[in-house]
Amino acid sequence: MLLIVCLHCIVVNRLIRCNDGHRKKKKHVLIARPNVTKAYNKHMGGVDLVDMLISLYRINVRSKKYYIKIIFHLIDLSVVNAWLLYRRHCSQLKVPKKNVMPLLAFRINVPSVLLKSSPPPPSIIKCGRPSLESRAKSNENQSTNTLRTAPTPIPPSSTRLGKVDHWPIATSKGRCRNPGLSGYTRVSCSKCDQRLCLNEKNNCFKDYHN
């Protein structure tokens, strides 16, 4: 853009009509168009689109340090580019437009998926004889576990359909959370935290994650 402004050029196909340096002679001279001008004219629409999408839900940071603003701008840029790739992937799979997440829902879904994908922190095992407080807490937990608890929330589809860290683990007896089934199982998913059947007759664990 600066090259065009400085030279006062008018782009014509593969040649440029330039007025600079020939004003006294009052004539136009055709010169070869630089490749940088061709590349800018070809991709300027994509740059303007990304800038517009970033400005919709920008992370506002009140800081006088320039590198802080650069870091958060790169985060916004990465999220917008990921959403554009997500839309391209949905169009390739012919997903209906009503099922495609908008940019705001995509941004809200990103941190929840990242938190689900991270491994749980290692548990600290204390050595020695348990104290009276720990015994009392264990007794309270056992009494509360006997009561009926509310079902765990359903994870987002991006977490459920992700192909990483879904492991069957043993748990207490409860209803299977696979839609359409009402059986009981003692197996749950380590990532989704949902009880799913996994036996010779039913393989809800596989169906739920596909």
C-alpha positions in Angstrom: 0.0 0.0 0.0 2.8 2.4 0.8 4.5 1.6 -2.5 1.3 2.6 -4.4 0.9 5.8 -2.4 4.5 6.9 -2.8 4.6 6.3 -6.5 1.1 7.6 -7.2 0.5 4.6 -9.4 -2.7 3.3 -11.0 -2.7 -0.5 -11.4 -3.7 -1.7 -14.9 -3.5 -5.5 -15.3 0.2 -6.4 -15.3 1.5 -2.9 -15.9 1.4 0.3 -13.8 0.8 3.7 -15.2 3.2 6.0 -13.2 3.2 9.8 -13.1 6.1 10.3 -10.8 9.2 11.7 -12.4 7.5 12.7 -15.6 5.3 15.6 -14.5 7.4 18.1 -16.4 7.2 16.2 -19.6 3.4 15.6 -19.0 3.4 12.0 -20.1 2.7 8.6 -18.6 5.2 5.8 -18.5 4.2 2.1 -18.2 6.5 0.1 -15.9 6.3 -3.6 -14.7 4.1 -4.0 -11.6 6.0 -5.3 -8.6 5.1 -8.7 -7.2 4.4 -7.2 -3.8 1.6 -5.1 -5.3 0.1 -8.1 -7.0 0.2 -10.1 -3.8 -1.4 -7.3 -1.8 -4.3 -6.8 -4.2 -4.9 -10.5 -4.2 -5.0 -11.1 -0.5 -6.2 -7.7 0.9 -9.7 -9.0 1.2 -8.7 -11.7 3.7 -6.7 -9.3 5.8 -9.6 -6.9 6.1 -12.0 -9.8 7.0 -9.7 -11.0 9.8 -9.4 -7.5 11.2 -13.1 -7.1 11.2 -13.7 -10.4 13.0 -11.0 -9.6 15.6 -12.6 -6.3 16.3 -16.0 -7.9 17.1 -14.8 -9.7 20.3 -11.4 -8.3 21.0 -9.6 -9.0 24.3 -9.4 -5.5 25.9 -6.2 -5.1 28.1 -5.4 -2.0 30.0 -1.7 -2.0 29.9 1.0 0.5 28.8 3.3 -2.3 27.9 3.2 -2.9 24.1 4.2 -6.6 24.2 1.1 -7.4 26.4 -1.1 -6.1 23.7 0.8 -8.0 21.0 0.4 -11.2 22.9 -3.4 -10.8 23.3 -3.7 -9.7 19.7 -2.0 -13.0 18.6 -4.5 -14.9 20.8 -7.4 -13.2 19.1 -5.8 -13.9 15.7 -5.3 -17.6 16.5 -9.0 -18.0 17.6 -10.3 -16.2 14.5 -8.2 -18.3 12.2 -9.3 -21.5 14.0 -12.9 -20.5 13.6 -12.4 -19.9 9.9 -10.8 -23.4 9.5 -13.7 -24.8 11.5 -16.2 -23.3 9.1 -14.3 -24.6 6.1 -14.2 -28.1 7.7 -18.0 -27.9 8.2 -18.6 -26.8 4.6 -16.5 -29.7 3.4 -18.5 -32.1 5.5 -21.8 -30.4 4.3 -22.9 -29.6 7.9 -26.1 -27.5 7.9 -25.5 -23.8 8.7 -27.8 -23.9 11.7 -25.5 -26.5 13.3 -22.3 -24.4 12.7 -21.2 -22.5 15.8 -21.0 -18.7 15.4 -17.8 -16.9 16.4 -19.0 -15.9 19.9 -20.0 -19.5 20.8 -16.8 -20.8 19.3 -14.7 -18.4 21.5 -16.7 -19.4 24.6 -16.3 -23.1 23.8 -12.5 -22.9 23.4 -11.5 -22.5 27.1 -13.9 -25.3 28.3 -12.4 -27.7 25.7 -8.9 -26.8 26.7 -9.7 -27.4 30.4 -11.2 -30.8 29.6 -8.3 -31.8 27.5 -5.7 -31.0 30.2 -4.7 -33.9 32.4 -5.9 -33.8 36.1 -3.4 -32.6 38.7 -1.6 -35.4 40.5 -3.1 -36.3 43.9 -1.0 -35.7 46.9 -0.7 -38.9 49.1 0.1 -38.2 52.7 2.2 -40.7 54.6 1.6 -41.7 58.2 -1.4 -42.4 60.3 -4.6 -40.5 59.2 -5.7 -37.7 61.6 -9.1 -37.4 63.2 -10.2 -34.6 60.8 -9.4 -36.8 57.7 -11.4 -39.7 59.3 -14.3 -37.4 59.9 -14.2 -36.1 56.3 -14.1 -39.6 54.9 -17.1 -40.6 57.0 -19.0 -37.5 55.7 -18.1 -38.4 52.1 -19.3 -42.0 52.6 -22.6 -40.8 54.0 -23.2 -38.2 51.2 -22.3 -40.8 48.6 -25.2 -43.0 49.7 -27.7 -40.2 48.9 -28.9 -39.7 45.4 -26.8 -37.1 43.6 -27.7 -35.0 40.6 -26.4 -36.2 37.2 -23.2 -34.7 35.9 -23.7 -32.1 33.1 -23.3 -33.3 29.5 -20.0 -32.2 28.0 -19.9 -30.2 24.8 -19.8 -32.0 21.5 -16.2 -31.0 20.8 -15.1 -32.7 24.0 -17.4 -35.8 23.5 -16.3 -36.3 19.9 -12.6 -35.7 20.6 -10.4 -38.7 20.1 -8.0 -38.1 22.9 -8.0 -39.3 26.6 -11.3 -41.2 26.6 -10.7 -44.1 29.0 -13.2 -46.4 30.7 -12.9 -46.4 34.4 -14.8 -48.3 37.2 -17.3 -46.2 39.1 -20.4 -46.7 41.3 -23.6 -48.2 39.7 -25.7 -45.7 37.8 -27.8 -45.2 34.7 -26.2 -45.2 31.3 -26.1 -41.6 29.8 -26.2 -42.7 26.2 -29.4 -41.3 24.6 -32.0 -43.9 24.0 -30.9 -46.4 26.6 -31.8 -46.7 30.3 -29.7 -49.5 31.6 -27.3 -49.5 34.5 -23.6 -49.7 34.3 -20.5 -49.5 36.5 -18.2 -48.0 33.8 -17.7 -44.3 33.1 -15.6 -42.1 30.8 -12.6 -40.5 32.5 -12.8 -37.3 30.3 -16.6 -36.9 29.8 -17.5 -38.1 33.4 -20.5 -40.0 32.0 -21.6 -43.5 32.8 -21.7 -45.7 29.7 -22.4 -49.3 29.1 -19.5 -51.5 28.1 -20.3 -55.2 27.9 -20.9 -58.0 25.4 -24.5 -56.8 24.6 -24.1 -53.0 24.5 -21.1 -50.8 23.6 -22.5 -47.4 24.5 -18.9 -46.2 25.2 -18.1 -46.4 21.5 -21.4 -45.1 20.3 -21.4 -42.1 22.6 -18.0 -40.9 21.4 -18.8 -41.2 17.7 
